[in-house]
Each structure stands twice: as structure tokens, then as C-alpha cells.
Amino acid sequence: MSEQHLPLTDFIEYPQDEMIKRAEENYQQVKRRHSIRKFSDRAVPQEIIEQCILAAGTAPNGANHQPWHFVAINNPSVKSQIREQAEAIEQAFYGGRGGEEWLDNLKPLGTNANKPYLEHAPWLIAVFTKKRSEDNGEQKQNYYVHESVGIATGFLLQALHNAGLGTLTHTPKPMSFLSKVCGRDNDNERPYMLIVAGYPAEDATVPAHALEKKSLEEICDFL
Ligand code: IYR
């Protein structure tokens, strides 16, 4: 496609005091997002998930090839297959496969191989990377695939949180079983992450350890 540019018409400029307020408010809003592991089975309309995936699809990415695919799962039998297979993998992981150091580092989170939320939560969103994209029947190479899909996944989590949903990132290792369950078992796509989304259960908790965030000085230098 040849180069064509359009005027930037949707940028909004705010007065600086409002910029500061917006930046602070955004921080207050995003710091209320916590990974939760107890979900209610309350239904969440598909339309909300659709809007969040559309938001994820606006993420910056290599050459705008959009190297991602999302599979949003609400079907109880697909969710129970995912739970069964994820728990089998997690049993091996917690049984020793993760290694002593990794398993030790997870202790403050109190996680284990049981993943009931994979059935309780109304939505599981499997995120896939794509090595190549199709364009009018032609295969084109994708670039910065992991960076791009990571940013899109961040956008997705932020959108789900902003919509009023609880979220969890889940990465059973290995995750290849997701390809089969989601019908995306091909040479081009790999499972990247599973996002759990829904209302938190009444008795949902947050591990105290997860609330300890590094200070600005620890995470940033200004030169
Ligand atoms: N996938 C496992 C283990 C796990 C790994 C990390 I790194 C975490 O931050 C949390 C859990 C599980 O989901 O239990």
C-alpha cells in the first residue's frame, strides 16, 4: 500500500492543571486493579467483552500487522476442559516442575494447582500471538510480536478493569493445550496468556504481598 496520511483530528489537548489531575486520577484508577482468584458466576454481557477486545486491538504494534488473536470463552463445557487441563499442568508445576526458587517465590501469593475460577468466571479470554498475518490472501511477516501482544494484553486488562470487571492473568506452563481447546492448533499461532474476567466473588481477597509496589525512585530515573 502506498503512503497516505490523514490529519490528526481526535487528539484532545487539556490545560496543564487538568493534565496533572487526569494523570493522578488514572493512577488512582489503575492501582485499584488487582489480580483476583475468586470470581462470582454472575453473567457479564458479551457486548462488554467485545468493546474491551476492540480496545485491545488498538494497541501499537509492529508495522500495524496486528499480530494477535483473541478467543473469548463463555461456554461452560469449554471452560471446564480448560480448567481440567490447566489443573493437570499446575499439579506438575506445584509438584516440583516449577523448581524450588520459583515455588518459594510464589508462597506469599498463596496460589496452588486448584483453579476453580476457570469455571466460575463468566469469561476466559485466550490471547494468541501470530507469526504471520493474512492480507488479501497473502501471508505477511509480523514484527515485534511479543512486544505488540504484550501491549494489547495490557490494553485489554485496563479496558476490562475500567468497565468494572475483576481480572486475572493466568499462564499455565506449558500452555499449548489452549491451542487445541480453542481450535487454533496451527503452525502460525501460539497461546500467549489466558485472561480471566468477571465480577469478584463476595469473599475475594488480594494477597498483601501483591499490594507492595516499588516506589517511583526505585522504578524510574529522570535524567
Ligand atoms: N501458573 C501458576 C503459577 C504462578 C506463576 C506466577 I510467575 C504467578 O505470578 C502466579 C502463579 C498459577 O497460576 O498458579
Residues whose N, C-alpha, C, O or C-beta is under 5 A from the ligand:
A	BS01	IYR	T111 N112 T171 P172
